[in-house]
Amino acid sequence: MGDRKIGDVILDVQNISLRFGGVKALTDISFNVREHEIRSIIGPNGAGKSSMLNCINGVYVPQEGQITFRGQTFSHMNSRQVAEMGVARTFQNLALFKGMSVIDNIMTGRNLKMKTNLFQQAIRWGAAEREESAHREFVEHIIDFLEIQAHRKTPVGRLPYGLQKRVDLGRALAMEPQVLLLDEPMAGMNVEEKQDMCRFILDVNDEFGTTIVLIEHDMGVVMDISDRVVVLDYGKKIGDGAPDEVRANEDVIRAYLGTSH
């Protein structure tokens, strides 16, 4: 790893409980994320991983608990606020614009960063034009970084799945997030695509210095690339620590091997 230093806590999740009707999705979950680390959330199906991510990025409002981001505490935030504060996410089921080219999809991630209004953009006044070219430059940098130059103008829907996932990552990176939430970025990938995606996640963390919160099903992948891992099962936290600690944790072994179920 480059010279990335893991810093202080940037995101602190405190005693989050989330219910849908009578169903408890999350019960009293607390963990934190340090700046520049790769922090994974793992657990069997239905453990509450996606619900946790949705609480962090303002899609769900938990009934109890709070989240502190860069020292500011919220009982809930809306998604727009979260994005403006520098949290971006990728989606499990791709939310890309299939008919649009790779470059245009990634440009949509810049919209938050654009200062000039739509009227100015429409008639391309000087400021808007300068701004647009600066944004394009940044997007071109992402395209080079993700090694998708050959597909810049291709409609995303025509790309193989592994590359579509890479475009989704690019769009999130275009927001220049401080914290990047990745929701099962390797789901549905073959071994080779997984290896590529792992490498890009490590590179993003390294080169952009982005803090990464990762939900992943593939235990091997997580243990390879994470600094720390939190384990959920049935909406409760059953483990938290370095990969080796978690791997040796009896509760985690039971949850994964299903001996208790």
C-alpha positions in Angstrom: 0.0 0.0 0.0 1.3 3.5 -0.8 1.9 5.8 2.1 -1.7 6.0 3.1 -2.0 6.6 6.8 -5.1 5.5 8.7 -6.3 8.5 10.5 -8.9 9.4 13.1 -12.5 8.3 13.2 -14.4 10.0 10.3 -17.7 8.2 10.7 -19.1 6.9 13.9 -22.3 4.8 14.0 -23.8 4.8 17.5 -26.5 2.4 18.8 -28.5 2.3 15.5 -31.8 0.4 15.7 -34.1 0.1 12.6 -37.5 -1.5 12.5 -39.9 -2.1 9.6 -43.3 -2.6 11.1 -42.7 -5.3 13.7 -39.5 -6.6 12.1 -36.2 -5.6 13.6 -33.7 -5.0 10.7 -30.9 -3.7 13.0 -30.6 -3.8 16.8 -28.3 -1.5 18.7 -25.4 -1.5 16.1 -22.3 0.6 16.9 -19.0 0.7 15.0 -16.7 3.4 13.6 -14.7 4.0 10.4 -11.3 5.7 10.4 -10.1 8.0 7.7 -8.4 6.2 4.8 -9.2 2.7 5.9 -11.0 -0.1 4.1 -13.8 -1.0 6.5 -15.9 -4.0 5.6 -19.4 -5.1 6.8 -20.0 -8.8 6.3 -22.6 -11.3 7.4 -24.9 -14.0 6.0 -27.9 -13.1 3.8 -30.5 -11.1 5.7 -28.0 -9.9 8.3 -28.8 -6.3 7.8 -25.8 -5.2 5.8 -27.7 -3.2 3.1 -30.0 -1.7 5.8 -26.9 -0.4 7.6 -25.5 1.2 4.5 -29.0 2.8 3.8 -28.9 4.3 7.3 -25.5 5.8 6.7 -26.4 7.3 3.4 -29.8 8.7 4.5 -32.1 6.4 2.6 -33.5 4.9 5.9 -34.1 6.8 9.1 -33.3 4.6 12.1 -35.7 4.7 15.1 -32.8 4.9 17.5 -29.2 5.9 17.5 -27.2 8.5 15.7 -24.4 8.9 13.2 -21.5 11.3 13.6 -19.7 12.3 10.4 -16.6 14.5 10.7 -17.7 15.5 14.2 -21.2 16.5 13.3 -23.9 14.3 14.8 -27.2 13.5 13.0 -30.2 11.4 14.1 -30.8 11.3 10.4 -29.7 13.0 7.2 -31.3 13.0 3.8 -29.4 11.5 0.8 -28.7 14.9 -0.7 -27.1 16.2 2.5 -25.1 13.0 2.8 -23.8 13.3 -0.8 -22.9 17.0 -0.3 -21.0 16.1 2.8 -18.8 13.8 0.7 -20.3 10.3 1.0 -20.9 8.5 -2.3 -22.2 5.0 -3.0 -22.4 2.4 -5.7 -25.4 0.2 -6.1 -25.9 -3.6 -6.0 -28.3 -3.5 -8.9 -26.7 -1.1 -11.3 -28.4 2.3 -11.4 -26.6 3.4 -14.6 -28.1 5.1 -17.6 -27.9 2.2 -20.0 -28.3 4.2 -23.2 -25.8 6.8 -22.3 -22.1 6.5 -23.0 -19.5 5.6 -20.4 -18.2 9.2 -20.2 -21.7 10.7 -19.9 -22.5 8.3 -17.1 -19.4 9.3 -15.2 -20.1 13.0 -15.9 -23.4 12.6 -14.0 -21.4 12.1 -10.9 -19.9 15.6 -11.3 -23.3 17.3 -11.2 -23.0 17.9 -7.4 -19.7 19.7 -8.1 -21.1 22.0 -10.8 -21.5 25.6 -9.7 -22.9 27.3 -12.8 -26.7 27.0 -13.2 -28.5 25.2 -16.0 -29.3 28.4 -17.9 -25.7 29.2 -18.2 -24.8 25.7 -19.0 -27.4 25.7 -21.8 -25.9 28.7 -23.5 -22.4 27.7 -22.6 -21.1 31.0 -21.3 -17.5 31.3 -20.5 -17.7 30.2 -16.9 -19.8 27.2 -17.7 -17.5 26.2 -20.5 -14.4 26.5 -18.4 -16.1 24.6 -15.7 -17.3 21.9 -18.0 -13.8 21.3 -19.4 -12.3 21.1 -16.0 -14.9 18.5 -15.1 -14.2 16.6 -18.3 -10.6 16.5 -17.5 -11.3 15.0 -14.1 -13.6 12.4 -15.6 -10.9 11.5 -18.2 -8.5 10.9 -15.3 -11.0 8.5 -13.8 -11.5 6.7 -17.1 -7.7 6.3 -17.4 -7.5 5.2 -13.8 -10.2 2.5 -14.3 -8.7 1.4 -17.6 -11.9 1.9 -19.6 -10.5 4.3 -22.3 -11.4 1.9 -25.1 -15.1 2.2 -24.1 -15.4 6.0 -23.5 -18.1 6.5 -26.1 -19.8 3.0 -25.8 -23.4 3.0 -24.4 -23.0 1.4 -20.9 -25.7 -1.2 -21.6 -23.5 -2.8 -24.3 -20.6 -3.5 -21.9 -20.0 -6.7 -20.1 -21.2 -6.8 -16.5 -17.8 -6.4 -14.9 -17.1 -3.3 -16.9 -20.5 -1.8 -16.1 -19.7 -2.2 -12.4 -16.4 -0.3 -13.1 -18.4 2.5 -14.7 -20.6 2.6 -11.6 -17.5 2.9 -9.4 -16.2 5.7 -11.8 -19.4 7.6 -11.4 -19.1 7.5 -7.6 -15.5 8.6 -7.8 -16.5 11.5 -9.9 -18.1 13.0 -6.8 -14.7 13.0 -5.2 -16.1 11.4 -2.0 -14.3 11.4 1.3 -16.2 8.2 2.1 -17.2 5.7 -0.6 -19.9 3.1 0.3 -19.6 0.0 -1.9 -22.6 -2.3 -1.8 -21.5 -5.8 -2.9 -19.3 -4.5 -5.7 -18.3 -8.1 -6.7 -21.7 -9.6 -6.7 -22.3 -11.7 -9.9 -18.7 -11.4 -11.0 -16.4 -14.2 -12.2 -13.0 -14.8 -10.6 -11.1 -12.6 -13.0 -13.6 -9.7 -12.7 -13.4 -10.0 -8.9 -9.6 -9.8 -9.0 -9.8 -6.6 -11.1 -12.4 -5.0 -8.9 -10.3 -5.8 -5.8 -7.3 -4.1 -7.4 -9.3 -1.0 -8.3 -10.7 -0.8 -4.7 -7.2 -1.0 -3.3 -5.9 1.6 -5.8 -8.8 4.0 -5.1 -8.0 3.7 -1.4 -4.3 4.2 -2.1 -4.2 6.9 -4.8 -7.3 9.0 -4.0 -7.0 8.4 -0.3 -10.7 7.6 -0.2 -12.1 6.0 2.9 -14.1 2.9 1.9 -17.0 1.1 3.6 -17.6 -2.2 1.8 -20.4 -4.7 2.0 -19.3 -8.0 0.5 -20.5 -11.5 0.5 -17.2 -13.1 -0.5 -15.4 -13.7 2.8 -12.0 -14.4 1.0 -12.1 -11.0 -0.7 -12.9 -9.2 2.4 -10.2 -10.8 4.5 -7.7 -9.9 1.8 -8.4 -6.2 1.4 -9.9 -4.9 4.6 -8.2 -3.1 7.4 -11.1 -3.9 9.8 -14.3 -5.9 9.5 -17.6 -5.7 11.4 -19.8 -8.8 11.3 -23.6 -8.7 11.4 -26.0 -11.6 11.9 -29.8 -11.2 12.1 -29.3 -7.5 12.5 -27.0 -7.8 15.5 -23.3 -7.1 15.7 -21.4 -10.4 16.5 -17.8 -9.4 15.6 -15.6 -6.4 15.0 -11.8 -6.2 14.5 -8.9 -7.0 12.2 -9.5 -9.7 9.6 -7.6 -12.3 11.6 -9.5 -11.6 14.9 -12.8 -11.9 13.1 -11.8 -15.0 11.3 -11.0 -16.7 14.6 -14.2 -15.5 16.3 -16.4 -18.4 17.3 -19.7 -16.5 16.8 -18.6 -15.5 13.3 -17.6 -19.1 12.4 -21.0 -20.3 13.7 -22.9 -17.7 11.8 -21.1 -18.5 8.6 -21.0 -22.2 8.9 -24.6 -22.3 10.0 -24.1 -24.6 13.0 -26.3 -22.4 15.2 -29.2 -22.0 12.7 
